[in-house]
Amino acid sequence: MASPLSDTPLSHLKTVAVVGLGTMGTGIAEVLARAGREVIGIDISESAAARAHTALEAATARAVRRERLTEQEREELLGRFRTSTDLHAAADADLVIEVAPESYEIKRQIFRELDGIVRPATVLATGTNALSVTRLAADSARPERVLGLHFFNPAPAMKLVEVVSSVLTAPGAVTAVTDLALELGKEPVAVGDRPGFVADGLLFGYLNQAAAMYEAKYASREDIDAAMRLGCGLPMGPLELLDLIGVDTARTVLEAMYAASHDRLHAPAPVLRQLSEAGLTGRKSGRGFYTYDAPGSGAIVRDALTPLSSDPEIPGRTVRSVGVAGSGTMASGIAEVFAKAGYDVVLAARTEEKAQSAKARIGKSLSRSVDKGRMTAEAAAETLERITPAGSYDAFAEVDLALEAVAEDLEIKQQLFAVFDKVCKPGAILATTTSSLPVVACARATSRPQDVIGMHFFNPAPAMKLVEVVRTVLTADDVHATVRELCTKIKKHPVDCGDRAGFIVNALLFPYLNNAIKMVQEHYASLDDIDAAMKLGGGYPMGPFELLDVVGLDVSLAIEKVLHREFRDPGLAPAPLLEHLVAAGCLGRKTGRGFREYARR
């Protein structure tokens, strides 16, 4: 006999019950009511049901003020939403969406009760992002009608909806909820049943690593968050996001992910347990990684961990002139940044011709700024005049800061630092822009390791605000203080890092990219679905595969290898698919083919 869900039409899902009226349930109810559905909100708490009504009234009132709804449309919308504290109110629903707390026992109890309440063709969806949909389906009397429907917070604003099938789910149920998601104005992504699915499966590993980085006192919470916002263009830093999600929720998701993967990257950082067991669960409690002015508020207030507005006074060194070694995009970009800020710059390369070519590139960049109205022609001319090209590093004899931006090869950098040591005057600061190599190894190539520091700019240097300031165990305090002050003068945001692989950004970014590759390698999701999930569900400016192809697969593999070698964690081993593509010469946009193919210019 055919399943009642084998050919479920869109019109079937006219009445929807939402079980659990917390923030997410209330948001889902609003989305459904706006799309013309009859919505029954169910919660065992009368106060939660009342809050949901109040929230929907407030949201629709704002929409009227902003002329997104008429008053009549608002009244009709509110008329489509009713609440109850009795699960039997779902009896006439065509679809039930459960958004209860992340507990198997709670969710299992709801599904068992629904078995005796709803009609045979009613679709049952769980909003879990951590628990097994298959386990919940197996406990139901009709597992073929059970699936996952994972909205993202805030549900009215976020476009992504993950549609999660178990091995038991009928195709008709998947089609029905996918069509519904499209009518709601969402972008559904079909995924299989594993903890975290696509977006959270990638996101929570990254958040966990950030928590572990903070717990190890490698960097301050402010620097970790600023680094990921400014270095990757993310809307929030990872510790801010953990506070928004809820530290206890993050711990639950990671526990479920670790139980399935046994990957140490998913084993919850101990600080998550410590905070959640102390009731410091983030914004909802008023304190988590940060302190907030009230429970439920997003306004961060000063606490004992907030850094002072200024560092203790450490006399710095005077920097008037800067030498930049290299002729590539990064070298010319850094030279442009310093020249714009009023510093005299010596741009040195292996030949005079390469140095002149790099200066010409800066001239074109400045001309574009003039064309866009960002600077005057006079200012551009003065900036270019401050840059002196040179075909020998002997020209660094009088600079106050010598900064290398050459190939990411330790031997080449060490040779260059040995040259700096010979030609630069005593007291000059020697800096490397390495993104993954040990700064101390460059320092040891000189007779003055106390003068050596890392200044990791991000590409394109004129546009990107972040500089990771990397001090070694040998770096002098006045060198560190000078470089931090210098970053501010050139309108960059400095974050402090210790001298270990990946610093902040790459140490958090590349394991996430590697895990995305593993998802494709395991045929769990497609490139397009993963990229869409991270852009729509995580607010990332680029999906992981778009980013990998831009960065270069060879560069990405080299960084993955450095991280794996440094931390010796099996979860950091480069995905074989990445190694195979690099071996085949598929390096991304620069070769016309990486994870995707690109038109040749």
Secondary structure, DSSP 8 states (H G I E B T S, - for coil): ---TTTT--GGG--EEEEE--SHHHHHHHHHHHHTT-EEEEE-S-HHHHHHHHHHHHHHHHHHHHTTSS-HHHHHHHHHTEEEES-GGGGTT-SEEEE---S-HHHHHHHHHHHHTTS-TT-EEEE--SSS-HHHHHHTSS-GGGEEEEEE-SSTTT--EEEEEE-TT--HHHHHHHHHHHHHTT-EEEEEESSTTTTHHHHHHHHHHHHHHHHHTTSS-HHHHHHHHHHHH--SS-HHHHHHHH-HHHHHHHHHHHHHHH--GGGS--HHHHHHHHTT--BGGGTBSSSEESSTT---EE--TTS--SS----------EEEEE--SHHHHHHHHHHHHTT-EEEEE-SSHHHHHHHHHHHHHHHHHHHHTTSS-HHHHHHHHHTEEEESSGGGGTT-SEEEE---S-HHHHHHHHHHHHHHS-TT-EEEE--SSS-HHHHHTTSS-GGGEEEEEE-SSTTT--EEEEEE-TT--HHHHHHHHHHHHHTT-EEEEEESSTTTTHHHHHHHHHHHHHHHHHTTSS-HHHHHHHHHHHH--SS-HHHHHHHH-HHHHHHHHHHHHHHH--GGGS--HHHHHHHHTT--BGGGTBSSSB----
